[in-house]
């Protein structure tokens, strides 16, 4: 699953590693920026006077290590991860409450005596539980030192915005009420609330879950215990339904306390098992999956990637499909790739041709109408004009007068016989001659024809205008549909490309973590990276390690003690016989100090801090410390440094590919 992590960058990186080992794809989107603060003037006094230090988060341990070199004070930590962080930083007496803030307060009441001295609570600026108030009734004097501040982001991180907008998330993790409230506010301000309908929210406690009720999540889940391990267990439970008949065992190994912002999430304490229940055997917590676990994890991830690849195979570019099906360029001719630019050009050419044809047809019909109108006008103009050049045609005027006379005579048929005896002037002929009748009929027919012709022309022009308007609308609609179809095809291709990149990035990360070669997986990335400068740069960085792979982090951790012993022996040996002999002896059997609290800047101190950083999972810090060793140790550390830097470079390139794939998927949606 794709899981959104909202914790600060340092915690998010560790959590992302745990999710990757479980087969999930982490999307890191820190909502807070961690800032280490300078201790107050009375911090040193409070530190020296206190009987014990209370740590409610792993960042408190880191801030305390930055503020003071003391490592001997007893530490009471809220959870196992906070305790492990303190131990990795060199604190020698650390006890874990394995729970939340209330569990830490109960541990103080059980282990400490209020008369033995005050307590120092190292925390952030914002806290959820005030230990001074909680333990005041028991007589404890608790002083607080705010050594770090988690500053809120003013906008949703780009990685979260892209993943939410693309609906590319399956779950989101929240470790404090403050983080949940900030996430809900930023999502609403970005207008992305509706895009969370397929996301399951998993919080460390019911109190951290409550601010998320304003968002339309698919489901909301509160962890059974306020620990990071319980949150990870809830993630693993999402895709698989619980088996009804499976035996129920109480989890005992918790590896994380509350988050840095909410040191004590408000959640009820777990109910104690009945007295008759048989106590489960202690669980040994191991770091990492080991070789066998990494192998099976990689196998499961490969199966998931294969299933996703088969589903999205029809949308892959032709080159990738050819590589997937095992078709070599030398033996089989690859299918021609879909040229979207050519498709768009062909569609535009067809549309333009249709428009041009319609324009030509309309132009021809309008020209014909214009010719007919000009012909009618010319025919009327050819009739003889009056002598003065103006006025109506005499023939037409004469015909009109004759028509009127005939119509008048037809209206009074007895007028011709009313007075036959009375003499009168020479009368107008009673009836027109046959020639006049014929000419009159011809003129009437011609006038009627002209009127009909003009009326027909007007109707035809109006119809042609309507047809032109409809044709233009149809052409615009066709162009819009073609553009929408091209945009949809482009989005589908981009989504398929992003999905393929996510699968390849997962396989590359698994190969880097397990120390296996990844040349085949990198070959799948080559056609997808064409035209993308960032992907090409990442692929080039991985090419140098593809054939043989890189050393896994567990291998580098296992090799470091021998490297440290040899480096320390080389550093102590000089040109004298006695020192060379002593160096040889130290190369065989050596006793050196370990831990992060070794004082000084000597070789032994740097090696001790580098080893502590490796144990804490910070390979980059260990490499930086080894690089600062004296030149005489280079012979012993050169090989280890080369393998460690290769691991860091390959891991960084694989992470960049995964981040770029999520961004592309968001833009495609």
N, C-alpha and C positions, 0 to 999 in steps of 0.2 A: 504494500500500500504506500501511497504518497502521504507523508505525515508532516504537518506544519509545526515547527518548533519556534516558540516565541521568547525563549529564555535569552539572556545576554550571551554575547558571542562565545566566551570561554566555555560556559556551561552548555551552550548549544552545540559546540563542536564535540564535546564528550558524549552528549546525548545522541548526536547524529551517528557517532561511531557505534554506539550500542544498538541503534535502530538498524544500521547497515548490517551488523552481524546477525540480526534476526531476519534479514531478507527484505527490509523495508527501504523506501527511498525517502531520505529526509529533505525537507525544504526549510532552510534556516532563514528566519526573519526576526532578528532581535528587536524587541520593543523598548529596550532600555540600553543606555550607554553607561558602562561602569566607570566610575572615576574614583581613584584612591585619594583620600584626603590626608592632609597633614595632621598629625596628632596634636591635641591641645597641650597647653603648657603644663597641666597637672597630670598628663597621661603617665609619664615616667614614675611619678610618686604613687599613683593608684596601682600601677603594675607591680611595683616592688612591694607594696603593702598588702596586696590581695592574697588570699589563700588559694584561689583557683580562678580560672578564666572560663567564662561561658561563651561558646560559639554556637550561634543559631543558623549559620550558613557556611558553605565552603568559601565564599568570598570574604567572610570575616577572618577565616584562617589565613588567606592570602594577604589581606590588609594588615593583619597582626604581624606576619613575617616581614612585611615591608617596613613596619613602624619600629620594630625592635629586633635585636639580635638574641634576646633571651629565648631559650628553648626548654628550660627546666621546669617551668610552672605547670602544675596539673591543669589539664584541659578537660572540660566536660562538653561534648559535642552533641548536637541534636540528632544526628543520623550517622549511619556508617560511612557514607561518602564524605561527609564533612570531617569525620574522624580520620578517614584514609588520607584526605587532603592535608590535614594537620600533620599526620605522621610523615607523609612525603616531604613536607617542608621542614622536618627535623625536630618537631616537638616530641619529647621522649615519653611523656606520661599522658596518654589520651584515653578517655573512656567515652563510649557511645551510648546515648539514650535510645537509639534505634526507634525513633518515633517523631513526635512533633514537639512544640514548645511546652505543652503540658507535661509530656513525658520527661523533658529536660528538667522542668521544675521539680517533678517528683524525684528524679535522680539526685538533685541537689539536697532535697530533704532527707533522702536515705543515706547518702554518702558523706555529707559535710556537716560540720558543727558550726552554728552561727557565732559561737564564742571564739572560734579559731581565727577570725579576721574577716574583712569584707570580701566581696566577690566583684569581679570586673566583667561586664557584659560587652564584648566587642561585636558591634552590629553596624548596620547602615543607618542613614539619616532617618528613614522611615521604618517603623517596626509595627508588628501586629500585636505583640504581647509585651507588656512592660514587666520585666522580671522583678524590678524593684517593688512594684505594687503587689505582684503575685506572691512574693516571698516575704513581704513585710510582716505579715501575721505570724510567720515562723521565726521572726527575730533576725533575719538575714539583712545585711547592709549591702545592697547591690548598686554599684556605680557603672554607668554606661559610657562607653567611648565609641562615638560614631566615626569610623575610620574609612568608610566608603559611601558613595552616593550613587544610586541607580537613577539616572536622569531619563525622563520619558521622551520618546520620539514624538515629533510634532505631526508626522504623517506616516501612513502605512508604508513599510519598506517595499521597495520595488519587487523583490522576489515574492513577497506575500501578495502584493497587488496583482502581479501577473498570474500567479497560480490560482488565486481566487477567481479572477475574471475569466480565466480559461476553464474553470470548473475542473481543475486538474488535481484537486485534493480529495483524500478519503477521510482523513482525521486531522484534528488539531489538538495540541497538548497545552495545558495551562497549569501553572504551578503556584499561583497566588491570586487572591481576589483583586489585587491592584493590577496585575497583568490582564486579567479577564475584563475588568472595567475599561482599561485603556484600549484593549483590542476591540471591544464592542463600540466604543466611541469613534475610533479611527475608521472602522469598517463602515459605520453609518455616515461619517463625513465623506468617505470615498464613494458612497452610493453603491456598494457591493453586497448589501445584505442579502438580496435575492439569490446571489451566486453561492450561498452556503447551504442550499437545500439538500445537497448530497453529502455533506460533511458531518462527521460525528465528533462532538466536542468531548474531550476527556480531561477532567480536572483532578488535582491532587486531593481535593476535599470538597464537601458540599458548599462551604463558604466560597471557595474559588469558582464553583459552578454557578452560583446565584447571579452574578452580573451578566452572564451569557444568556439569560432567559429572554432578553429583548431581541435576540437574533434567531432567524428561522433555521436552526440546525436540524439535520435529519434525526439526530438523537443526541442526548447528553448523558454522560456517565461520570460518576464520582468514584475515585479509587477506593478500594476497601480499606487501605491504610494510607496515611499521609506520607508516602515514600515514593521515590522515583521508580523503584522496582515494581510497586503496585501499579503505577501508571503504565509502565511497559507491559505488565501482564494484561492489563485491560486492552491495550493495543493488540496483543496477540489473540485475545479472545474475540475480537470483532469478526474476523472472517470465518471462524469455526464455531458452530453451536456446541454448547457443553453437553457431554454425555450424561444421561440420567443416572446410570448405574455406576459411574466412576467413583472410586473412593475419594472422600474429601480430606485433604491434609492442610493443616494451618501453615501458611508460609512463615518462615522464621528468618530468612536472610534478607534484610532490607539494606539497600545500598545507597540510599539518598535521603537526606532530610528535606525540609521545606525549601522553597526558593529564596533567593536573596531579598526579595522585596517583602514577602510575607513570611517572617521567620517562624510564626506559629499559626498555621492555618486552622481556622475554627472548625474542628471536626471532633465528634465524640471519640473517646478512647475505646479501643477495641474491647469487646466483652471477653472476660477471662474464660477459658474452657472449663467445663465441669471438673470437679475433683476426681471423678471416676475415670475421666478420659486418660488414655495412656499417652504420656509425653512423647512426641515424635522425636526421632533421633536428630542430633544436630546436623545441619547442612553445611558442608564445606563450600565456601564461595571461592571460585577460581576466576582469575582474570583472563579474559579472552576465551576463545573457543578451542584453541589447540589446532593441530594439523587435521585431525579427523573431523572435528566440528567445522573447520573452515571448508574442508572438502565437501561435506554434505550440504553446508550452506550454499556453497557455489553451485552444487548440483541442482538444488531446489531453485535457486535464482535462474540458472540456465534454462530449466524447464519452463519457468514462468515467462522468461524472455522469448523462448521458442514459441510458446503458445501465442503470445502477443504478436510475434513476427508473422506467424501463419495467418492470424486474423487480418493483419494490415498488409499482407503481401500484395494484394491487387493494386494498392496505392503506391507501392515502392517504385522508384525509378528503374528503368530497364537494366542498368548496370548492376544495381544491387540485387535485383531478382536473378540475374545471371550468376552472380557470385554465390547467392544463397543456394541455387540449384546445382552448383558445382560445374557450371559450364565455363570452360577456359576460353580466352580470347583467341587462342591459336587453333582450337579444334572446332568450335562452334561459332557461327556468326551471330553476334548479339542482335536481339530485336531492336529495331529503330526506336529511339527514345521519343517520347511525346514532346513535340516542340510547341509549347504554349504560345510563343510569339508567332509562329507560323499559323497556328489555329486562329489566333486573333486577327492576323493579316488576311487569312482566307475569308473569315466571317465579315470583316470590314469590306473586302473586295466584293463579296456577294451582295451585301447591303448597298454599297455604292452603285453597283451595276443595276440593281433593282430600281434604285432612286433615279439613276440617269435614264433608264428605259421609260419609267413613268413620266419623267420630265419631257423626254422626246415625244412621247405619245400625246401628252397634253399640248405641247407646243405645236405639233402638227394639226391637232384639231382646232386650236385657236387660230392658227394661220388660215385654215380652211374657212372658218367663220368670218374672219376679216376679209378674205377674198370675196365671199358671197355678199357681205355688206357693201364692199367697194363696187362690186358689179351692179348691185341694185342702185346705188347712188349714181353710178355712171349712166345707167339706163334712164334714170329720171333726168339727168343733166342733158342728155342728148336730145330731149324734146325741144322744138323751136321756141325761143323766147319772144316776148313782146317787142315791138319796134324800138321802144325806148330802152330796151335792155333790162327792164324791171317789170314787175307785175306778173300776174298769172298767165298761163298759156292760153291764147285766144281759142284754140280748138277745144281745150278742156272747158273753158268758160262757155263756149257755144253749146257744147254737149250738155253741160249742167243746166243751161237755160232751156234746152230742148226737153231734158228729163223733167224739169219742173213744169213746163207747159203740158207735157204728156200726162204728168201726175194730176195737174189741174183739170185737164179735160176728162180724165178718167173719173174724177170726183163729181163732175156735172155732165152726165151723158145726154140730157135733154136739151142742153143749151143750143145745140145746132139746129133744132127744129122748132124753137119757140116762136120765131117771127119770120116765116119764110117770105112774106110779101114785102117786108120792109127792106128797102135797098140799103146796103152797107158798103163800106170800103172793101177793098180786096182783102179777104180773110187770110189768116195764117193757115197753111195746109193742115187739115184735120189730123192726119197721121204722117209720121216720118217716112221717108223713102226707105226702101229695103237696104240701101247702102248705109243710111244713117243708123237704122236699127242694128245692122251688123257691126258698125263701128262702136255704137253705144254698148252693145253686148260685150264687145272685145275689151273696151275700156273698163267696164264693170268687172269683168273677169280678171283683168290685169291688176286693178286696184285691190280687189279681194285677195288676189295671190300675193301682192306686195305686203298687204297687212298681215296675212298669215305667215309670210316669210319673216317679217320683222319680229312678229310675236314668237315664232319658233326659234329665231336667233337668240332673243332675250332669254327664253326658257333654257335653251341649250347652254348659253354662257353661265346662267345661274347654276345649272346642274353640274357643269364642268368645274365651277368654283367649289361647289360642295364636295365633288369627287376629289378635287385637289386637296382640300382641307382634310378629308378622311384619309387620303393616301399619305399625307404628311404625318398625321397622327399615328397611322399604322407603322410608318417608317420609324418614327421616334420610339414607339412601343417596342418594335423589333430590336432597335439599337439598345434600348434599356434592358430587354430580356437577354440579349447577347452579352452585355456588360455584366449583368448579374450572374449569368451562367459562367462566364469566365472568372468572376470573383469567387464563386462557389468552388469551381475546380481548383483555383489557386489555393483557397483555404484548405481544401481537402488534401492537396499535395503537401502543403506546409505542415498540417497536422500529422500526416503519415510520416513525414521526414522527422518531425520532432519526436514522435513515438519511437521511431527506430533509433534515434540518437539516445533517448533515455535508456532503452534496452542495452545498447552498446556500452554506454557509460557505466551501467550496473555491472556488466560483465568485466569491463576493464578494472573497475574498483575491486571486484572480487579477486581478479587475477593478481593485482598489486598486493592486496592484503595476504594472499596465500603464497606469494613468491613464485607463481607459475608463469610461463611464457604467454604472451597475448598477441602474437603476430596475426593470427587468424581474425581475432576480433578487431584489431586495428585496420586490417584490410577492408572490413565492412564499413569503416568510418571514412575511408578515402573518398569514395564517390559522393558521400553526403556532405563532405566539407568543401566541395568545389564552390568557389565564389564567396566563401565565408572566411574572412581573414582570421578571426578568432579561433574557429575550429581548425583551420589549417595550421595555425601556430601550435595549438595543443597537440594535434596529430604529429607534427614534426618533433615536438619535445618527447613524445612517447616512442618514436621510431627507434631511437638509440637503444631502448631496453626491450623491444618487442620480442626478439628472438630468444633471449635467455631469461627474461623476467628480471625482477629486482628482489633483493633480500627482504623478507617479511619483517615486520616490526618485532615479532616474537623472536625471530632468529637474531636480530641485532641486540635485543635485550640479553639473550643467552650468551652471546659472544663477548659482551662488554667486560665482565669481570676479568677474563684472561687478557684482554687488551689493556685494561687499567693496570693490571699487575706488571705487564711488560713495559708499559709507558713509565710507571713509577720506578722500575729498575733502571731503565735507560736514563731517567732524570737524575738518579743518585750517583751513577757511575761517572768518574772523570778519568784523566790520563794516568793516575797513580795505580800501582798494582793493587794496593789494598782496596781502593774504591771499585776498581774493576771486578775484583774478587767478590766484594760485597754486592755489586750489581748482579753478578752471576747467581749468587746465593738468593737474592731477592727475586730473581726471575724464576727460581724453582719453588721456593716457599716464601710467602710474604704475609705480613700482617699490616693491614691498612685500615684507616678509619672510614666509615661510611655514613651516609645521612646528609641532610641538607644544612646541618648546623655546624659543620667543620669550619673553624675560623681560618681566616687568612686567604691570600690569593696564590698560594703555592700549588704545585701540581697535585698533591694529595687532596687538598680542599676542592679544587676544581673537578677532579675525577669523582669525588664523593657527591658533589652537587649534580654532576652530569648523570651519575647512576640514579640519584633520587628523581631527577626529571624523567628519565626513562621509565622508572617504575610508575610514575604518575601519568604516563602516556604522552609526554611532551618531548617528542623526538627532536624537534627543531631547536629547543633550548639546549638539549644535550649536545647536539652537533656544534652549536655556537660556543659552548664551553670547551669542548675538545679542541676547537680551532685556536683557542687562546693559550694552549699549552706551549711550553718552551720548544725550540726547534729540535733539541736532541730527542724528543719523544715522537718525532714525525715517523720514524721507521716503524714504530709499534702501532701507531694509530692510522697510518695512511690508508690501509686496506679497509678498515672499518668505516672511516670517514667517507671513502668513495662509495661504499655500499649504502650508507645511511643517506647521503645526499641524493643518490639515485632513487631511493625509496621516496624521499620528500618530493623530488621533481616529478616522478610518475604520479604520485598521489595528488599533487596540485593540478597537474594536467587533467587527470580523470575528473576531479571535482569541477574544474572549469567547463569541461564538456557537459557534465550533468546540469550545471547552472545555466549554460547557454541553451540546452535542450528545453528546460522548463520555460525560459523566456520565449523561445520560439513557439512552444505549444500555446502559451498565453496569447501571443500575437495572432496565431492562426485561428483561435476561437473568436 
